[in-house]
Amino acid sequence: MKGNDTKGGTCMPYVTVKMLPGRTVEQKRALIEKVTDAVSETTNAPKENITVFIEEMDATHYGQAGVMHADKK
């Protein structure tokens, strides 16, 4: 059932990658290509059905262990 989910429909994987800004367009292009390849290989979904979103996060919009990421040294 290549490209199908367990109910017989077409797989439409959506992948979101969250990261800090600063990567080049070339790096983002390569990331999208490699993530698409990995998802296709592991889920048997056709590459044409895979969507990859890149969300750039500001360092002031999240924290870890009670510390805003922008405040880490």
PDB file of N, CA, C and O in Angstrom:
ATOM      1  N   MET A   1       0.826  -1.192   0.000  1.00  0.00           N
ATOM      2  CA  MET A   1       0.000   0.000   0.000  1.00  0.00           C
ATOM      3  C   MET A   1       0.862   1.244   0.000  1.00  0.00           C
ATOM      4  O   MET A   1       0.617   2.171   0.772  1.00  0.00           O
ATOM      5  N   LYS A   2       1.849   1.274  -0.839  1.00  0.00           N
ATOM      6  CA  LYS A   2       2.762   2.411  -0.881  1.00  0.00           C
ATOM      7  C   LYS A   2       1.991   3.704  -1.098  1.00  0.00           C
ATOM      8  O   LYS A   2       1.184   3.831  -2.018  1.00  0.00           O
ATOM      9  N   GLY A   3       2.274   4.675  -0.202  1.00  0.00           N
ATOM     10  CA  GLY A   3       1.650   5.981  -0.330  1.00  0.00           C
ATOM     11  C   GLY A   3       0.270   6.071   0.281  1.00  0.00           C
ATOM     12  O   GLY A   3      -0.384   7.108   0.174  1.00  0.00           O
ATOM     13  N   ASN A   4      -0.190   5.001   0.923  1.00  0.00           N
ATOM     14  CA  ASN A   4      -1.524   5.020   1.513  1.00  0.00           C
ATOM     15  C   ASN A   4      -1.438   4.894   3.018  1.00  0.00           C
ATOM     16  O   ASN A   4      -0.497   4.305   3.550  1.00  0.00           O
ATOM     17  N   ASP A   5      -2.428   5.453   3.705  1.00  0.00           N
ATOM     18  CA  ASP A   5      -2.493   5.265   5.143  1.00  0.00           C
ATOM     19  C   ASP A   5      -3.279   3.995   5.441  1.00  0.00           C
ATOM     20  O   ASP A   5      -3.683   3.291   4.516  1.00  0.00           O
ATOM     21  N   THR A   6      -3.500   3.694   6.701  1.00  0.00           N
ATOM     22  CA  THR A   6      -4.149   2.448   7.075  1.00  0.00           C
ATOM     23  C   THR A   6      -5.618   2.401   6.675  1.00  0.00           C
ATOM     24  O   THR A   6      -6.209   1.322   6.670  1.00  0.00           O
ATOM     25  N   LYS A   7      -6.218   3.524   6.344  1.00  0.00           N
ATOM     26  CA  LYS A   7      -7.617   3.553   5.932  1.00  0.00           C
ATOM     27  C   LYS A   7      -7.768   3.576   4.421  1.00  0.00           C
ATOM     28  O   LYS A   7      -8.883   3.685   3.909  1.00  0.00           O
ATOM     29  N   GLY A   8      -6.657   3.474   3.704  1.00  0.00           N
ATOM     30  CA  GLY A   8      -6.731   3.435   2.249  1.00  0.00           C
ATOM     31  C   GLY A   8      -6.654   4.789   1.577  1.00  0.00           C
ATOM     32  O   GLY A   8      -6.755   4.869   0.353  1.00  0.00           O
ATOM     33  N   GLY A   9      -6.476   5.861   2.342  1.00  0.00           N
ATOM     34  CA  GLY A   9      -6.348   7.188   1.757  1.00  0.00           C
ATOM     35  C   GLY A   9      -4.897   7.499   1.421  1.00  0.00           C
ATOM     36  O   GLY A   9      -3.990   6.744   1.770  1.00  0.00           O
ATOM     37  N   THR A  10      -4.695   8.598   0.753  1.00  0.00           N
ATOM     38  CA  THR A  10      -3.340   8.999   0.387  1.00  0.00           C
ATOM     39  C   THR A  10      -2.664   9.684   1.569  1.00  0.00           C
ATOM     40  O   THR A  10      -3.266  10.541   2.216  1.00  0.00           O
ATOM     41  N   CYS A  11      -1.419   9.313   1.852  1.00  0.00           N
ATOM     42  CA  CYS A  11      -0.651   9.959   2.924  1.00  0.00           C
ATOM     43  C   CYS A  11      -0.307  11.376   2.508  1.00  0.00           C
ATOM     44  O   CYS A  11       0.136  11.619   1.385  1.00  0.00           O
ATOM     45  N   MET A  12      -0.514  12.294   3.412  1.00  0.00           N
ATOM     46  CA  MET A  12      -0.182  13.687   3.164  1.00  0.00           C
ATOM     47  C   MET A  12       0.618  14.191   4.354  1.00  0.00           C
ATOM     48  O   MET A  12       0.129  15.038   5.101  1.00  0.00           O
ATOM     49  N   PRO A  13       1.830  13.698   4.550  1.00  0.00           N
ATOM     50  CA  PRO A  13       2.597  14.139   5.725  1.00  0.00           C
ATOM     51  C   PRO A  13       2.927  15.632   5.681  1.00  0.00           C
ATOM     52  O   PRO A  13       3.319  16.175   4.648  1.00  0.00           O
ATOM     53  N   TYR A  14       2.755  16.273   6.834  1.00  0.00           N
ATOM     54  CA  TYR A  14       3.154  17.654   7.034  1.00  0.00           C
ATOM     55  C   TYR A  14       4.207  17.662   8.135  1.00  0.00           C
ATOM     56  O   TYR A  14       3.991  17.094   9.206  1.00  0.00           O
ATOM     57  N   VAL A  15       5.344  18.300   7.879  1.00  0.00           N
ATOM     58  CA  VAL A  15       6.448  18.338   8.830  1.00  0.00           C
ATOM     59  C   VAL A  15       6.763  19.800   9.116  1.00  0.00           C
ATOM     60  O   VAL A  15       6.903  20.609   8.199  1.00  0.00           O
ATOM     61  N   THR A  16       6.875  20.128  10.413  1.00  0.00           N
ATOM     62  CA  THR A  16       7.255  21.486  10.798  1.00  0.00           C
ATOM     63  C   THR A  16       8.606  21.439  11.496  1.00  0.00           C
ATOM     64  O   THR A  16       8.796  20.688  12.453  1.00  0.00           O
ATOM     65  N   VAL A  17       9.536  22.243  11.012  1.00  0.00           N
ATOM     66  CA  VAL A  17      10.854  22.380  11.619  1.00  0.00           C
ATOM     67  C   VAL A  17      10.919  23.775  12.222  1.00  0.00           C
ATOM     68  O   VAL A  17      10.764  24.773  11.518  1.00  0.00           O
ATOM     69  N   LYS A  18      11.150  23.838  13.527  1.00  0.00           N
ATOM     70  CA  LYS A  18      11.279  25.135  14.196  1.00  0.00           C
ATOM     71  C   LYS A  18      12.748  25.357  14.518  1.00  0.00           C
ATOM     72  O   LYS A  18      13.416  24.474  15.058  1.00  0.00           O
ATOM     73  N   MET A  19      13.247  26.545  14.182  1.00  0.00           N
ATOM     74  CA  MET A  19      14.648  26.846  14.447  1.00  0.00           C
ATOM     75  C   MET A  19      14.841  28.350  14.537  1.00  0.00           C
ATOM     76  O   MET A  19      13.990  29.138  14.123  1.00  0.00           O
ATOM     77  N   LEU A  20      15.979  28.718  15.086  1.00  0.00           N
ATOM     78  CA  LEU A  20      16.325  30.133  15.164  1.00  0.00           C
ATOM     79  C   LEU A  20      16.704  30.643  13.786  1.00  0.00           C
ATOM     80  O   LEU A  20      17.193  29.874  12.959  1.00  0.00           O
ATOM     81  N   PRO A  21      16.488  31.927  13.523  1.00  0.00           N
ATOM     82  CA  PRO A  21      16.878  32.507  12.242  1.00  0.00           C
ATOM     83  C   PRO A  21      18.391  32.460  12.052  1.00  0.00           C
ATOM     84  O   PRO A  21      19.150  32.295  13.007  1.00  0.00           O
ATOM     85  N   GLY A  22      18.805  32.607  10.813  1.00  0.00           N
ATOM     86  CA  GLY A  22      20.228  32.709  10.536  1.00  0.00           C
ATOM     87  C   GLY A  22      20.722  31.746   9.475  1.00  0.00           C
ATOM     88  O   GLY A  22      21.868  31.843   9.037  1.00  0.00           O
ATOM     89  N   ARG A  23      19.874  30.815   9.054  1.00  0.00           N
ATOM     90  CA  ARG A  23      20.305  29.892   8.009  1.00  0.00           C
ATOM     91  C   ARG A  23      20.117  30.545   6.648  1.00  0.00           C
ATOM     92  O   ARG A  23      19.245  31.395   6.468  1.00  0.00           O
ATOM     93  N   THR A  24      20.931  30.145   5.711  1.00  0.00           N
ATOM     94  CA  THR A  24      20.838  30.681   4.354  1.00  0.00           C
ATOM     95  C   THR A  24      19.708  29.978   3.607  1.00  0.00           C
ATOM     96  O   THR A  24      19.208  28.940   4.040  1.00  0.00           O
ATOM     97  N   VAL A  25      19.321  30.559   2.490  1.00  0.00           N
ATOM     98  CA  VAL A  25      18.317  29.927   1.632  1.00  0.00           C
ATOM     99  C   VAL A  25      18.815  28.560   1.173  1.00  0.00           C
ATOM    100  O   VAL A  25      18.036  27.611   1.090  1.00  0.00           O
ATOM    101  N   GLU A  26      20.109  28.457   0.877  1.00  0.00           N
ATOM    102  CA  GLU A  26      20.674  27.176   0.441  1.00  0.00           C
ATOM    103  C   GLU A  26      20.553  26.125   1.538  1.00  0.00           C
ATOM    104  O   GLU A  26      20.238  24.971   1.247  1.00  0.00           O
ATOM    105  N   GLN A  27      20.795  26.498   2.791  1.00  0.00           N
ATOM    106  CA  GLN A  27      20.666  25.561   3.905  1.00  0.00           C
ATOM    107  C   GLN A  27      19.218  25.125   4.088  1.00  0.00           C
ATOM    108  O   GLN A  27      18.946  23.952   4.345  1.00  0.00           O
ATOM    109  N   LYS A  28      18.295  26.063   3.955  1.00  0.00           N
ATOM    110  CA  LYS A  28      16.878  25.729   4.085  1.00  0.00           C
ATOM    111  C   LYS A  28      16.439  24.812   2.948  1.00  0.00           C
ATOM    112  O   LYS A  28      15.679  23.868   3.165  1.00  0.00           O
ATOM    113  N   ARG A  29      16.909  25.087   1.758  1.00  0.00           N
ATOM    114  CA  ARG A  29      16.588  24.249   0.596  1.00  0.00           C
ATOM    115  C   ARG A  29      17.068  22.821   0.827  1.00  0.00           C
ATOM    116  O   ARG A  29      16.338  21.866   0.564  1.00  0.00           O
ATOM    117  N   ALA A  30      18.301  22.678   1.319  1.00  0.00           N
ATOM    118  CA  ALA A  30      18.862  21.350   1.593  1.00  0.00           C
ATOM    119  C   ALA A  30      18.089  20.646   2.703  1.00  0.00           C
ATOM    120  O   ALA A  30      17.849  19.441   2.626  1.00  0.00           O
ATOM    121  N   LEU A  31      17.700  21.394   3.735  1.00  0.00           N
ATOM    122  CA  LEU A  31      16.922  20.825   4.828  1.00  0.00           C
ATOM    123  C   LEU A  31      15.590  20.279   4.319  1.00  0.00           C
ATOM    124  O   LEU A  31      15.206  19.159   4.655  1.00  0.00           O
ATOM    125  N   ILE A  32      14.895  21.061   3.521  1.00  0.00           N
ATOM    126  CA  ILE A  32      13.609  20.626   2.966  1.00  0.00           C
ATOM    127  C   ILE A  32      13.790  19.365   2.131  1.00  0.00           C
ATOM    128  O   ILE A  32      12.992  18.434   2.230  1.00  0.00           O
ATOM    129  N   GLU A  33      14.826  19.333   1.317  1.00  0.00           N
ATOM    130  CA  GLU A  33      15.077  18.159   0.473  1.00  0.00           C
ATOM    131  C   GLU A  33      15.350  16.914   1.311  1.00  0.00           C
ATOM    132  O   GLU A  33      14.787  15.852   1.047  1.00  0.00           O
ATOM    133  N   LYS A  34      16.211  17.041   2.320  1.00  0.00           N
ATOM    134  CA  LYS A  34      16.584  15.884   3.132  1.00  0.00           C
ATOM    135  C   LYS A  34      15.446  15.409   4.033  1.00  0.00           C
ATOM    136  O   LYS A  34      15.265  14.206   4.221  1.00  0.00           O
ATOM    137  N   VAL A  35      14.681  16.343   4.587  1.00  0.00           N
ATOM    138  CA  VAL A  35      13.532  15.962   5.410  1.00  0.00           C
ATOM    139  C   VAL A  35      12.502  15.247   4.534  1.00  0.00           C
ATOM    140  O   VAL A  35      11.941  14.229   4.940  1.00  0.00           O
ATOM    141  N   THR A  36      12.255  15.771   3.352  1.00  0.00           N
ATOM    142  CA  THR A  36      11.322  15.134   2.425  1.00  0.00           C
ATOM    143  C   THR A  36      11.773  13.722   2.090  1.00  0.00           C
ATOM    144  O   THR A  36      10.961  12.796   2.104  1.00  0.00           O
ATOM    145  N   ASP A  37      13.052  13.541   1.790  1.00  0.00           N
ATOM    146  CA  ASP A  37      13.580  12.208   1.491  1.00  0.00           C
ATOM    147  C   ASP A  37      13.379  11.255   2.667  1.00  0.00           C
ATOM    148  O   ASP A  37      12.943  10.119   2.480  1.00  0.00           O
ATOM    149  N   ALA A  38      13.695  11.717   3.882  1.00  0.00           N
ATOM    150  CA  ALA A  38      13.582  10.867   5.068  1.00  0.00           C
ATOM    151  C   ALA A  38      12.130  10.468   5.329  1.00  0.00           C
ATOM    152  O   ALA A  38      11.852   9.310   5.641  1.00  0.00           O
ATOM    153  N   VAL A  39      11.213  11.411   5.204  1.00  0.00           N
ATOM    154  CA  VAL A  39       9.803  11.111   5.440  1.00  0.00           C
ATOM    155  C   VAL A  39       9.280  10.153   4.373  1.00  0.00           C
ATOM    156  O   VAL A  39       8.530   9.227   4.684  1.00  0.00           O
ATOM    157  N   SER A  40       9.664  10.367   3.142  1.00  0.00           N
ATOM    158  CA  SER A  40       9.235   9.480   2.064  1.00  0.00           C
ATOM    159  C   SER A  40       9.742   8.060   2.286  1.00  0.00           C
ATOM    160  O   SER A  40       8.999   7.095   2.113  1.00  0.00           O
ATOM    161  N   GLU A  41      11.013   7.937   2.669  1.00  0.00           N
ATOM    162  CA  GLU A  41      11.598   6.615   2.890  1.00  0.00           C
ATOM    163  C   GLU A  41      10.952   5.889   4.062  1.00  0.00           C
ATOM    164  O   GLU A  41      10.748   4.677   3.995  1.00  0.00           O
ATOM    165  N   THR A  42      10.627   6.605   5.131  1.00  0.00           N
ATOM    166  CA  THR A  42      10.117   5.946   6.332  1.00  0.00           C
ATOM    167  C   THR A  42       8.610   5.725   6.318  1.00  0.00           C
ATOM    168  O   THR A  42       8.116   4.832   7.005  1.00  0.00           O
ATOM    169  N   THR A  43       7.868   6.523   5.547  1.00  0.00           N
ATOM    170  CA  THR A  43       6.408   6.388   5.536  1.00  0.00           C
ATOM    171  C   THR A  43       5.867   5.834   4.225  1.00  0.00           C
ATOM    172  O   THR A  43       4.680   5.525   4.119  1.00  0.00           O
ATOM    173  N   ASN A  44       6.728   5.712   3.240  1.00  0.00           N
ATOM    174  CA  ASN A  44       6.332   5.292   1.891  1.00  0.00           C
ATOM    175  C   ASN A  44       5.399   6.288   1.212  1.00  0.00           C
ATOM    176  O   ASN A  44       4.724   5.944   0.241  1.00  0.00           O
ATOM    177  N   ALA A  45       5.357   7.506   1.710  1.00  0.00           N
ATOM    178  CA  ALA A  45       4.545   8.546   1.073  1.00  0.00           C
ATOM    179  C   ALA A  45       5.297   9.090  -0.136  1.00  0.00           C
ATOM    180  O   ALA A  45       6.514   9.266  -0.078  1.00  0.00           O
ATOM    181  N   PRO A  46       4.595   9.357  -1.219  1.00  0.00           N
ATOM    182  CA  PRO A  46       5.252   9.973  -2.369  1.00  0.00           C
ATOM    183  C   PRO A  46       5.774  11.368  -1.999  1.00  0.00           C
ATOM    184  O   PRO A  46       5.121  12.104  -1.259  1.00  0.00           O
ATOM    185  N   LYS A  47       6.928  11.714  -2.508  1.00  0.00           N
ATOM    186  CA  LYS A  47       7.511  13.026  -2.207  1.00  0.00           C
ATOM    187  C   LYS A  47       6.560  14.165  -2.560  1.00  0.00           C
ATOM    188  O   LYS A  47       6.556  15.208  -1.906  1.00  0.00           O
ATOM    189  N   GLU A  48       5.760  13.959  -3.594  1.00  0.00           N
ATOM    190  CA  GLU A  48       4.828  15.000  -4.030  1.00  0.00           C
ATOM    191  C   GLU A  48       3.772  15.309  -2.977  1.00  0.00           C
ATOM    192  O   GLU A  48       3.148  16.369  -3.021  1.00  0.00           O
ATOM    193  N   ASN A  49       3.565  14.401  -2.034  1.00  0.00           N
ATOM    194  CA  ASN A  49       2.542  14.587  -1.005  1.00  0.00           C
ATOM    195  C   ASN A  49       3.098  15.139   0.302  1.00  0.00           C
ATOM    196  O   ASN A  49       2.338  15.356   1.245  1.00  0.00           O
ATOM    197  N   ILE A  50       4.392  15.368   0.378  1.00  0.00           N
ATOM    198  CA  ILE A  50       5.034  15.779   1.629  1.00  0.00           C
ATOM    199  C   ILE A  50       5.258  17.284   1.615  1.00  0.00           C
ATOM    200  O   ILE A  50       5.815  17.833   0.664  1.00  0.00           O
ATOM    201  N   THR A  51       4.818  17.941   2.682  1.00  0.00           N
ATOM    202  CA  THR A  51       5.004  19.378   2.830  1.00  0.00           C
ATOM    203  C   THR A  51       5.874  19.628   4.055  1.00  0.00           C
ATOM    204  O   THR A  51       5.620  19.084   5.129  1.00  0.00           O
ATOM    205  N   VAL A  52       6.901  20.455   3.884  1.00  0.00           N
ATOM    206  CA  VAL A  52       7.797  20.807   4.984  1.00  0.00           C
ATOM    207  C   VAL A  52       7.667  22.305   5.236  1.00  0.00           C
ATOM    208  O   VAL A  52       7.818  23.118   4.324  1.00  0.00           O
ATOM    209  N   PHE A  53       7.387  22.652   6.484  1.00  0.00           N
ATOM    210  CA  PHE A  53       7.303  24.053   6.904  1.00  0.00           C
ATOM    211  C   PHE A  53       8.535  24.373   7.744  1.00  0.00           C
ATOM    212  O   PHE A  53       8.918  23.579   8.604  1.00  0.00           O
ATOM    213  N   ILE A  54       9.150  25.511   7.508  1.00  0.00           N
ATOM    214  CA  ILE A  54      10.220  25.996   8.368  1.00  0.00           C
ATOM    215  C   ILE A  54       9.685  27.219   9.096  1.00  0.00           C
ATOM    216  O   ILE A  54       9.291  28.207   8.475  1.00  0.00           O
ATOM    217  N   GLU A  55       9.676  27.138  10.424  1.00  0.00           N
ATOM    218  CA  GLU A  55       9.241  28.261  11.243  1.00  0.00           C
ATOM    219  C   GLU A  55      10.450  28.805  11.986  1.00  0.00           C
ATOM    220  O   GLU A  55      11.064  28.100  12.787  1.00  0.00           O
ATOM    221  N   GLU A  56      10.786  30.041  11.723  1.00  0.00           N
ATOM    222  CA  GLU A  56      11.888  30.672  12.427  1.00  0.00           C
ATOM    223  C   GLU A  56      11.357  31.320  13.691  1.00  0.00           C
ATOM    224  O   GLU A  56      10.402  32.097  13.657  1.00  0.00           O
ATOM    225  N   MET A  57      11.986  30.990  14.798  1.00  0.00           N
ATOM    226  CA  MET A  57      11.539  31.470  16.101  1.00  0.00           C
ATOM    227  C   MET A  57      12.499  32.530  16.632  1.00  0.00           C
ATOM    228  O   MET A  57      13.717  32.385  16.535  1.00  0.00           O
ATOM    229  N   ASP A  58      11.947  33.572  17.180  1.00  0.00           N
ATOM    230  CA  ASP A  58      12.755  34.591  17.824  1.00  0.00           C
ATOM    231  C   ASP A  58      13.229  34.059  19.176  1.00  0.00           C
ATOM    232  O   ASP A  58      12.474  33.384  19.876  1.00  0.00           O
ATOM    233  N   ALA A  59      14.438  34.351  19.533  1.00  0.00           N
ATOM    234  CA  ALA A  59      15.011  33.854  20.791  1.00  0.00           C
ATOM    235  C   ALA A  59      14.297  34.396  22.022  1.00  0.00           C
ATOM    236  O   ALA A  59      14.496  33.888  23.125  1.00  0.00           O
ATOM    237  N   THR A  60      13.466  35.424  21.846  1.00  0.00           N
ATOM    238  CA  THR A  60      12.694  35.951  22.981  1.00  0.00           C
ATOM    239  C   THR A  60      11.324  35.293  23.096  1.00  0.00           C
ATOM    240  O   THR A  60      10.543  35.643  23.981  1.00  0.00           O
ATOM    241  N   HIS A  61      11.026  34.354  22.223  1.00  0.00           N
ATOM    242  CA  HIS A  61       9.712  33.728  22.205  1.00  0.00           C
ATOM    243  C   HIS A  61       9.672  32.375  22.890  1.00  0.00           C
ATOM    244  O   HIS A  61       8.628  31.722  22.884  1.00  0.00           O
ATOM    245  N   TYR A  62      10.770  31.935  23.479  1.00  0.00           N
ATOM    246  CA  TYR A  62      10.756  30.661  24.209  1.00  0.00           C
ATOM    247  C   TYR A  62      11.902  30.616  25.202  1.00  0.00           C
ATOM    248  O   TYR A  62      12.862  31.382  25.121  1.00  0.00           O
ATOM    249  N   GLY A  63      11.769  29.701  26.131  1.00  0.00           N
ATOM    250  CA  GLY A  63      12.808  29.521  27.132  1.00  0.00           C
ATOM    251  C   GLY A  63      12.906  28.063  27.527  1.00  0.00           C
ATOM    252  O   GLY A  63      12.061  27.244  27.167  1.00  0.00           O
ATOM    253  N   GLN A  64      13.940  27.761  28.263  1.00  0.00           N
ATOM    254  CA  GLN A  64      14.172  26.406  28.748  1.00  0.00           C
ATOM    255  C   GLN A  64      14.672  26.487  30.180  1.00  0.00           C
ATOM    256  O   GLN A  64      15.515  27.323  30.504  1.00  0.00           O
ATOM    257  N   ALA A  65      14.154  25.619  31.033  1.00  0.00           N
ATOM    258  CA  ALA A  65      14.546  25.578  32.442  1.00  0.00           C
ATOM    259  C   ALA A  65      14.325  26.932  33.129  1.00  0.00           C
ATOM    260  O   ALA A  65      15.089  27.324  34.011  1.00  0.00           O
ATOM    261  N   GLY A  66      13.274  27.634  32.713  1.00  0.00           N
ATOM    262  CA  GLY A  66      12.935  28.901  33.334  1.00  0.00           C
ATOM    263  C   GLY A  66      13.716  30.096  32.854  1.00  0.00           C
ATOM    264  O   GLY A  66      13.587  31.181  33.421  1.00  0.00           O
ATOM    265  N   VAL A  67      14.525  29.931  31.822  1.00  0.00           N
ATOM    266  CA  VAL A  67      15.358  31.020  31.309  1.00  0.00           C
ATOM    267  C   VAL A  67      15.036  31.267  29.850  1.00  0.00           C
ATOM    268  O   VAL A  67      15.042  30.342  29.037  1.00  0.00           O
ATOM    269  N   MET A  68      14.754  32.526  29.520  1.00  0.00           N
ATOM    270  CA  MET A  68      14.519  32.878  28.125  1.00  0.00           C
ATOM    271  C   MET A  68      15.776  32.572  27.316  1.00  0.00           C
ATOM    272  O   MET A  68      16.891  32.856  27.754  1.00  0.00           O
ATOM    273  N   HIS A  69      15.587  31.998  26.148  1.00  0.00           N
ATOM    274  CA  HIS A  69      16.742  31.618  25.325  1.00  0.00           C
ATOM    275  C   HIS A  69      17.634  32.818  25.006  1.00  0.00           C
ATOM    276  O   HIS A  69      18.858  32.692  24.973  1.00  0.00           O
ATOM    277  N   ALA A  70      17.024  33.974  24.771  1.00  0.00           N
ATOM    278  CA  ALA A  70      17.811  35.172  24.466  1.00  0.00           C
ATOM    279  C   ALA A  70      18.703  35.594  25.610  1.00  0.00           C
ATOM    280  O   ALA A  70      19.692  36.295  25.393  1.00  0.00           O
ATOM    281  N   ASP A  71      18.374  35.179  26.842  1.00  0.00           N
ATOM    282  CA  ASP A  71      19.168  35.555  28.020  1.00  0.00           C
ATOM    283  C   ASP A  71      20.308  34.584  28.309  1.00  0.00           C
ATOM    284  O   ASP A  71      21.146  34.849  29.170  1.00  0.00           O
ATOM    285  N   LYS A  72      20.342  33.468  27.599  1.00  0.00           N
ATOM    286  CA  LYS A  72      21.418  32.494  27.841  1.00  0.00           C
ATOM    287  C   LYS A  72      22.727  33.039  27.318  1.00  0.00           C
ATOM    288  O   LYS A  72      22.776  33.703  26.283  1.00  0.00           O
ATOM    289  N   LYS A  73      23.769  32.751  28.038  1.00  0.00           N
ATOM    290  CA  LYS A  73      25.094  33.244  27.624  1.00  0.00           C
ATOM    291  C   LYS A  73      25.959  32.116  27.169  1.00  0.00           C
ATOM    292  O   LYS A  73      27.107  32.336  26.784  1.00  0.00           O
TER     293      LYS A  73
END
